[in-house]
Amino acid sequence: MSSTMLRALWLAGGFCGLAASGDCQGEGGRACARPAEVDVDDAGLLQLHSAKHATRSLTSPEGFPINFDRFIGGACPSQSVGCLRIEVPAVVGGVEYNFLMDSGSSTLALCPSDEVTNLKPALTTEGQLGACMAYGSSRCGNHGFVGDAFTSSLKVGSLGPVTGNDNLVVMMTQAKGETGNACGKPQAGSMGAVQLQGIFGFGLLNNAYCEPIPQGFKDFWTPEEMQGGGCLSCPSTCGKPGNPPWASLLKAQGPGRMQWGLSWAGAVGPGSGSLFAGDAAVAMFDTLTDKRTTSVFKMTIDEGGHYSMGIKQYQATLPNGTKTDPVPCTGPENVFDTGSSMVTFPKAILEAAQASLSESPLSAVSLTIDIEPAPGFPAEPLTLVFSGGSDAGTMLDRRNLQSSDTCLVGLAIMLWYEAVFVDIDAGTIAFAKRSAPLAPLRGD
């Protein structure tokens, strides 16, 4: 197969690549590695190479280095493409931990461990506060955690610290299903992944806390609940609000700086992406809006503190040019969620795409997500193109694309879009399209 070798040279303030020797230092003191080389194959897909091919150094002075990886283990099995995830380094109580970045939740929580001793219990006259979080859907939270609440300082890059009672952190005492992409050990087939120590919620409503209960929170769920597949319940004393950790850091910059953004060149490992906040995020957005391939959509913060988009309908364009009937978004969730790898589509849309690629394996199918545009901004629908003759076509059967009545745009969207910008103050979310989609991450 012939291919054209390209060097990834990105816009100012842009991207760090796959880890290599000769680190540079980005803001916040984290190692910022060299960008990886990529191939563009005959199907127009960017193909990743390992760090040994990296030959050029590029700093990211405006963004905090973060790590994109491909995780295999737990809920992300090896027979699929695994889970794409973001590792965010954060300093809690003076100690640095690696967290899963999850814009679908709002709590800062550490995985069960006997080694964390630098936290101060969050006490009331009745005892120590607890916390409980059940993830899944609005109808059934089938995985999550309970734990004890502590107060601690928090710092991410140059943001913060926020201190004392302004920031609560949870030490999980029970975790069900969190042996997946949050607390699980990377298994064979993972790429650039490390053992994470917790979950960092970037959402904006943190009501996971619980008033003390006599028996405490160590063994709240029974062995049957921990091992079964049913819905989880939290103690009746829960629902107590606390400051959302990411919002606290953004607010600490001063007024009018409630913006953040992500960029990803496509490599994996330390420094493979950048996290922008406040003025740096606005500057990144100004760069993105100069590109005709950036779409800006209306966004609201829903009652759960999630980044909710006005997804209207889904549609597929088949190889012969015909379009399927549009299917409206009717699900209860309608959010951008970095804690989930998948992008969901209605079953009828995926079945039509799969059938078409089976009949014409060398053809291409495009799936579109029509979203309400932000006033005054360009907003082409989010478009995911699959070629049956490429690795991307197999994603129709795998973890990162699923049929569901939930309208979810997870992290896999960044295989097609190089950057995302969220402006909480303005109520907008923007996606910058790649020149060519990335092939699904895989081991060599």
C-alpha positions, 0 to 999 in steps of 0.5 A: 500500500502506498502512503504519504508521510506527513509530519504533524505540525499544529497551530500555535498553542496546539498539540503535544504528541506521543512520548519520546526522549528529549522532553520539553516543559509545558505550563504547569511543569508537566513533560510535553513530548514530541509529536508523532509522525502519521501516515495517510493511507489510501483510505484517507485515514491517519495512521499512528506510529510509535514514539521512535518515529517522532523527530520534532519537538513542539511546546504547548505554552498555553495548554496543560499537557494531558494524556489520551490513551486506549484502555483495555480492561474491565468494561473495555474488553480486548475483543473491542477497540477498547475505550478511548480516555483522557488522563488528567494529572491533578495535585490533591493535598500536595500529591499528584494523581492521575484521574480519568477526565469525566465531563459526565459527572461532577465529583473528584474521587480517589479509587480505594487505597490504603496509601492515601493519607494526606487528606483531612476528614470533612466533619460535621457535628454528627460525624464524617460526611460521605458520598455516593455516585451511581453512573449509568443512565437516569433510569438505572445507575448500575455502577458507581461508588460510595466513600468518605468525604475529605477536604483538600487543596486542588491544583491542575497545571497553573489553575488553583489551588482551591483549598479547604472547605472549597474543595471536597474529595472522596475516598472510595470505600466501595466501587462497583464497575470502577475496575473499568476505565477509572480504577482498573489496571490496563491490560494487554492491548492498551496503548499509552495507558497507565493505572489511574487513581480516580475520577475527576468530574468536569460537570457543574452540579456536585450533589454526591455528598451524604450526611453521616450515617451510623454504620458509615460508608465502608460496607453500605452495599451488600455482597449481592448488590456488588456482584449483581447486575441491578441498579444501585441505590444511595443512602437516604442522607445523600444529595448534599451539594458541594462545589464542583471541582472543575468549576471551582478552578475555573472561577478562581481565575476571575470573572468571565473565564468559564471556558475550557477546551481540549485538543488532540493530535491523535497520538497516545501517551504522556503529553499527547493532548492539551487542556485549555482554560479561561483566556487560553481556551478563548484564544484556542477558540478564536483560532478554531473559528478561522477554520471553515471546518469548525461547527459551533452549537448551542449548549446548556447545563442540564439539571444534572450539571451535564453539558447538554447539546440540542441534538435534533436528529440522526441520518446516514448517507449510503454509498449510492448517495441516498439518505436514510430517513432521519431519526429524532433524538428522543433519549433522556440524555443529550450530552457531551461526555468525555468519561464515555468512549462511545458515540451513540446512534439509533439502531435503524441508522447503524443497521442501515450503515452496516448493511450497506458496507456489507454489500459494498465493502470498499465504499464509504458511509457517513453518519451525521448528528444534526445539532441546534447551532449557536446563533451567529456561528457556522454549524455543519452537523457532526459527521462520522465517515466510515470506509468499509475497506478500512479499519474505521469500518469495523467500528460499526461493530465495536465499543466506540459506536453503539446503538442506543436511545440515549443521545450521547457524544462521547470521547470517540468523536475526537477520532473525527474532530481534533478539538472541542471548546466549551464556553459555559458563559456563552452557552456554546460548544464547538468541534473542529473537524480533522483533515482526515479521520483517525483510524481506531487505536490499536496495538502494533 
